[in-house]
């Protein structure tokens, strides 16, 4: 199973790539660590392109070189707020005929203010996904609003704005928390359904989590060494492209099947949105937010 699996019998309409940067932990002192930027296929988890980011530059300047060698026609690129840059949007839309789904935060203050203060209270829920695993229960709802010329977002080619309130319960403490994420895309409503937008966003976050794990130096037993002091001689292995290996690996002697990261993680359940939803799901939202019926007080993620 790939990182991101569409409904049975329905292959994804578009290839989706996540642009994600990571610092290789343990690779040096602060300021001299190895940093890289990679493009990861949402569906397979394979790193399709990668470039290093040296201390004299940053991820933003490496975005175009990272993707320049890929065929992006008809594909969609997801990226976090660092890459929500006007130059990136123009390059993808005008030169590569590609779509983008970019997270919006306060590094783009005008755009963030515009998107956050759209009339979300009048926008219906377009998609809802429930997941349970790793000691938490998540409910993600997605609202999408087509941007008319009268509104005019301050971002090149942006035609839709997306709001994703995530309600999370810690299954140990029973405590609920709410985080709301805003994004923009140059894909129209005909080109990207709410379910597809939700899948691309969740796929990007999944890639970020696995990418973070693969960027951690691994302790490996030196071949030929026995137990005791000799076994303590460990080498740090740099695996910036190790996502496929991470996904394919399993503990020796453990039966084949779901990977360790999938254990305890139930497959996301998408709830039908039109009409009246299940009472149990609606009852989980006991606090109200004027932005969206049934949601707790809106709190933006830390910048």
JOTA-V984139 format. One line per field, one symbol per residue. ss: DSSP state (2 for helix, 1 for strand, 0 for the rest). A space follows every 50 residues. Layout:
# JOTA-V984139
ss: ???
This chain:
# JOTA-V984139
ss: 00000000000000011111111010000000001111111000001111 11100000222222222000000001111022200222222222200011 11110222222222220002220000111111100111111111110000 00000000011111111111000001111111111000000002222222 22222222222222010111100000000222011110000022222200 00000000022200000011000000002222200000100100000001 000
